[in-house]
Amino acid sequence: MTNEEQIKYSHMKIKLLFFGITQDLVGNHTVDLNIDNTISVAELKSELFERYPNLNKFPNFAMAVNEHYANEDTLVNDKDIVAVIPPVSGG
């Protein structure tokens, strides 16, 4: 797909922030992702597993949309900021 086609078909852009081990697995702290339509967190997770197969090592990461923890049904919209938060442990 050319850049012109990408601009034509990508209607929305979201910013992904990766923390901890997820940052290491993806290789970046931030990624701008173009999406066609509003999607759910569950759909976004599926997309991330396809794009970054190493994330499958920690499939139980949490996500926050615009600084609020999100469940699988939370919708992600244009210009949203989505944080990918690895599982934490400790006492």
FENQUI-V206295 format. One record per pair of residues at least 4 apart in sequence whose C-alpha atoms are under 6 Angstrom apart, sorted by the first residue. I is the first residue (numbers start at 1). J is the second residue. Records with the same first field share a line. If there is no record, write none. Layout:
I->J ; J
This chain:
1->5
6->10
10->34 ; 35 ; 36
11->36
12->34 ; 35 ; 36 ; 78
13->33 ; 34 ; 78 ; 79
14->32 ; 33 ; 78 ; 79 ; 80 ; 81
15->31 ; 32 ; 81
16->30 ; 31 ; 81 ; 82 ; 83
17->29 ; 30 ; 83 ; 84
18->22 ; 23 ; 29 ; 84
19->23 ; 85
23->27 ; 28 ; 29
25->54
38->76 ; 77
39->75 ; 76
40->73 ; 74 ; 75 ; 76
41->72 ; 74
42->72
48->52
49->53 ; 55
61->85 ; 86 ; 87
62->85
63->70 ; 83 ; 84 ; 85
64->68 ; 69 ; 70 ; 82 ; 83
65->81 ; 82
66->81
70->74
